[in-house]
Amino acid sequence: MTVQTLKPRRSAPRAVVSDMPSHEEIAARAYALYEARGANQGDDFNDWLEAEHELLQEYSARVGDPSRADN
């Protein structure tokens, strides 16, 4: 009897599509909000929360609509 070792199939890498904004996306949006407010310091936490909220709304608007996924 011959024992054959099966090798796992290697598939092409797939692009990772996330339904959550990345840390970098939130940071970039928060910085844009900071600049839009005149670059006044002291409200970074609220800028972060607002950026996260905006991006989550944008991401949830894309759910179920693949045509918007690349926009």
FENGI-V935590 format. One record per pair of residues at least 24 apart in sequence whose C-alpha atoms are under 6 Angstrom apart, sorted by sequence separation. I is the first residue (numbers start at 1). J is the second residue. If there is no record, write none. Layout:
# FENGI-V935590
I&J, I&J
This chain:
# FENGI-V935590
26&51, 26&52
